[in-house]
Amino acid sequence: MKIYTLNEKNSIFNRFIAEMRDVQIQKDAAHFRRNLERVGEIFAYEISKTLDYSIEEVQTPLGIATCSLPKDQIVIASILRAGIPMHNGLLNYFDKAQNAFIAAYRKYGKDNKFTIQLEYMASPEIEGKVLILADPMLATGASALITYQSLLAKGNPKHCHFVSAIASKEGVAYLSRHLPKKGVTLWLGAIDEELTIKSFIVPGLGDAGDLAYGDK
């Protein structure tokens, strides 16, 4: 499995991640959502470099231009509700993409242990298509894996791109162990070392869903 961590190279992307982490800037929910959207747009641009392209002719007012255009059919899948702003960013660039939405949450039991409950999924067929699975926070990796496995009921994608703004080192290791070695790419904004007993990423940025849309 290929893994790309965007903050390892200097770019404007790092400012958006820094602002999302900043406890003062987080007080502005609209700003937080916009930064998640910007992050999604940058991920989309990077992913576009991996697609298959074909040469097409485009009629201009003065002649014909030869253009290299992406030919893959893309499906963007997001885990509600935190994934919506990043989904919008991806869709801004892949504006012809199909879309899937998944409702999943942590159900806690004793000793801070939890299971992932997947309650709803709306998705087109993904057979032979490029699947982009967006979730802003990759903590344990359990919800990402369960969502991916559930989407396989809709077919086998040509390639799957996992996209997260902030990941834990443990979550990355978990997906590395359980996802296929080929046909999968992990795109991350930053990787943080610590995961608490309650499976919160540290330093992380808090609860992305609450920061974007208010407390549950």
C-alpha positions in Angstrom: 0.0 0.0 0.0 1.4 3.4 -1.0 1.3 6.1 1.7 1.7 9.8 1.0 1.9 12.4 3.8 1.5 15.9 2.3 2.9 17.9 5.2 6.3 16.3 4.8 6.8 18.9 2.0 6.5 22.6 2.4 3.3 24.0 0.7 0.3 26.2 1.4 -1.4 22.9 2.5 0.5 23.1 5.8 -1.2 26.4 6.6 -4.6 24.9 6.3 -3.7 22.0 8.6 -2.2 24.4 11.1 -5.4 26.6 11.1 -7.6 23.5 11.6 -5.5 22.5 14.6 -5.5 26.1 16.1 -7.9 26.2 19.1 -8.6 29.9 18.5 -9.3 29.6 14.8 -11.5 26.6 15.5 -14.1 28.9 17.1 -15.1 29.9 13.6 -16.9 26.9 12.3 -17.2 28.3 8.8 -13.4 28.8 8.6 -12.9 25.2 9.8 -15.2 23.9 7.2 -13.6 25.9 4.5 -10.1 24.6 5.5 -11.4 21.0 5.3 -12.8 21.8 1.9 -9.4 23.3 0.8 -7.6 20.2 2.1 -10.0 18.1 0.0 -9.2 20.1 -3.1 -5.5 19.7 -2.7 -5.9 15.9 -2.2 -8.0 15.8 -5.3 -5.3 17.6 -7.3 -2.6 15.1 -6.0 -4.9 12.1 -6.7 -5.5 13.4 -10.3 -1.8 12.8 -11.1 -2.3 9.0 -10.6 -5.3 8.6 -12.9 -5.4 7.2 -16.5 -5.6 9.8 -19.3 -6.6 9.8 -22.9 -5.9 12.3 -25.7 -9.0 14.2 -26.9 -9.7 17.0 -29.3 -11.5 20.1 -28.1 -13.0 22.6 -30.5 -12.0 26.2 -29.7 -13.4 29.3 -31.5 -10.2 29.3 -33.7 -9.4 25.7 -34.2 -8.9 22.4 -32.5 -6.8 21.8 -29.3 -5.4 18.5 -28.3 -5.8 17.8 -24.6 -4.9 15.0 -22.2 -7.9 14.4 -20.1 -8.7 11.9 -17.2 -10.8 9.0 -18.3 -11.4 7.2 -15.0 -14.9 7.1 -13.5 -14.6 8.3 -9.9 -16.8 7.6 -6.9 -16.3 9.8 -3.8 -17.4 8.2 -0.6 -17.6 10.0 2.7 -18.3 9.1 6.3 -21.0 11.4 7.7 -21.0 14.0 9.1 -17.4 15.1 9.5 -16.5 14.0 5.9 -18.9 16.4 4.2 -16.6 19.5 3.9 -13.7 17.4 2.6 -16.1 15.6 0.2 -17.2 19.0 -1.2 -13.5 19.9 -1.8 -12.9 16.6 -3.7 -16.1 17.2 -5.6 -15.1 20.7 -6.6 -12.3 19.2 -8.6 -13.8 15.9 -9.6 -17.1 17.5 -10.5 -18.2 14.6 -12.7 -17.7 12.1 -9.9 -20.5 9.8 -8.5 -21.1 10.0 -4.8 -21.6 7.7 -1.9 -22.4 8.4 1.8 -22.0 6.3 4.8 -23.3 6.8 8.4 -21.0 5.2 10.9 -20.3 5.9 14.6 -18.5 4.6 17.6 -20.7 2.7 20.1 -18.9 2.7 23.5 -19.1 -0.1 26.0 -17.1 -0.7 29.2 -13.5 0.4 29.7 -13.7 2.9 26.8 -13.9 0.0 24.3 -16.1 0.6 21.3 -17.4 -1.1 18.2 -18.1 0.7 14.9 -21.8 0.8 14.0 -22.6 1.3 10.3 -26.2 2.2 10.0 -26.7 3.6 6.5 -25.0 3.5 3.1 -26.0 5.0 -0.2 -23.6 4.2 -3.1 -23.6 3.6 -6.8 -21.9 0.6 -8.3 -18.1 0.9 -7.9 -16.9 -2.0 -10.1 -13.9 -0.9 -12.1 -14.1 2.7 -10.9 -11.7 4.8 -8.8 -13.0 5.0 -5.3 -12.0 7.9 -3.0 -12.9 7.3 0.6 -12.8 10.5 2.7 -12.8 10.8 6.5 -11.0 13.8 8.1 -9.6 11.8 11.1 -8.0 8.4 10.9 -7.7 7.3 14.5 -7.8 3.5 15.0 -8.6 2.9 11.3 -11.5 0.6 12.2 -14.2 2.8 10.7 -12.2 3.3 7.5 -11.7 -0.5 7.1 -15.4 -1.4 7.9 -16.6 1.3 5.4 -14.3 0.0 2.7 -15.4 -3.6 3.3 -19.1 -2.5 3.1 -18.5 -0.6 -0.1 -17.1 -3.8 -1.7 -20.7 -5.1 -1.8 -21.1 -2.6 -4.7 -18.2 -4.1 -6.7 -14.4 -4.2 -6.8 -12.9 -0.8 -7.5 -10.0 -0.3 -10.0 -8.2 1.6 -7.2 -9.1 2.9 -3.8 -7.7 6.2 -2.3 -8.1 6.7 1.4 -8.0 10.4 2.3 -7.6 11.9 5.9 -6.4 15.2 7.1 -5.0 13.9 10.4 -4.0 10.3 11.1 -2.5 8.5 14.1 0.5 6.3 13.6 -1.5 3.4 15.1 -4.3 3.9 12.6 -1.9 3.9 9.6 -0.3 0.7 10.9 -3.8 -0.9 11.3 -4.8 -0.2 7.7 -1.4 -1.3 6.5 -2.0 -4.7 8.1 -5.6 -5.2 6.9 -5.9 -3.5 3.5 -4.7 -5.1 0.2 -1.1 -4.4 -0.6 -2.0 -3.5 -4.2 -4.7 -1.2 -5.5 -4.9 1.0 -2.4 -3.3 4.4 -1.7 -3.4 6.3 1.6 -3.3 10.1 1.4 -2.7 11.9 4.7 -2.3 15.5 5.8 -0.2 14.7 8.9 0.6 11.7 11.1 0.5 12.2 14.9 2.2 9.8 17.2 -0.2 9.4 20.1 -3.6 7.7 20.4 -5.3 8.0 23.8 -7.1 5.3 25.7 -10.3 6.7 24.3 -8.8 6.6 20.8 -8.4 10.3 20.4 -5.5 11.5 18.3 -3.0 13.7 20.1 -2.2 16.5 19.3 -4.9 16.0 16.6 -7.5 18.8 16.4 -10.5 17.5 18.4 -13.8 16.3 17.0 -13.9 17.3 13.4 -17.7 16.8 13.1 -18.4 19.0 16.2 -16.0 21.7 15.0 -17.6 21.8 11.6 -21.3 21.5 12.5 -21.6 22.0 16.3 -21.9 19.7 19.3 -24.0 16.5 18.9 
